[in-house]
Amino acid sequence: MEYFSAPPDNSGRRVVYTERRGDVGYTYYDDGIVKITHYRRRRKVYWGRIAIAVVVLILLIMGLVQVIKIFTGGSKKDSSDSDKQFVFESSSAAEADTTVSTADEDVSKTSAASAESSEEEPNAKKMGFKVCIDPGHGDYDTGVLTGEGLTESSKNLEFAKLVQEQLEAEGVEVLMTRTEDVNVPITKRCSMANEAGCDFFVSLHRNGTSDPFDGSCGTEIFINNASPEMDKKLATNILDALDQVGITRSLGVSAGFSGKPESNYQINTDTLMPSCQLELGYLTSDDDNALYESMKQDYAIAVTEALVKTAKELGVIDENGGRLITEPLISEGKSHITVSLDGEVGMV
Ligand SMILES: [Zn+2]
């Protein structure tokens, strides 16, 4: 017999005693009445089974999400992140239920196969050639220095970084000879490109004149004075592309050193690959400067497109950017007559 609190009673009878037998409660009153109360058996809750069911449900939903992703072609990064989460959930499920983990493995295999196939589809562009971008001058060697304190070295670096950004966005590998306001010897710049096996070398400069009122303006590109075909094509393509964007005037592709055609800029003699030195307008010309400031991004795109075009025309890459040659591109027949320094005529 067990005693427990009797149900409330408003009739005024007194409870003699109560007892419970199984699910039935008996309340004995002093007037002889016995009240019988049926108690519901408390149901046992199977928390373990519920937990397993919840895990199975979560896994099924995740599996469904994976399958949907496979069919809708979710991004590679997203799917790999989800895969990691999925494997984590799967291992905890394996402890709970072997049937679930078997089903889960199948889904994992499917998503792994999907990750492999998405690797075959290039998410980022890839161009099979390498370019050395050389921002001229640096540090104490400012190049052209205008009366307003503009330095060619800083403008060259600014433009070089824009070109680098565009090339890399197109999937072209870029080697920069400098990325800060430092002085790198020209011999070193050339050896960097040679050792890295670059296919093209483009040195970026701005021109200048000692008399800012002489009206000098325009864009010119210098190549080795032996006029190697590859270098000529590279320079012509770059100049044409810039001309299409808009420059004050084209001064053409010139062989040799400015004012000294029998000599060369060192970058055009010490490099193995097709090379050129771009003089992108005069830093001493307000017109060139205004155009540069408003068009520099388009100029960078133009240089990039010209490099891709040249790489295709010279058989370095195919139409899709796939590399066709095994060795770095070599420009044959460069003259090695050079001037001692990267001197520029008309520096102020
Ligand atoms: Zn320069």
Boltz pocket constraint, residues with backbone or C-beta under 6 A from the ligand:
constraints:
  - pocket:
      binder: B
      contacts: [[A, 136], [A, 137], [A, 143], [A, 144], [A, 152], [A, 204], [A, 205], [A, 206], [A, 342], [A, 344]]
      max_distance: 6.0
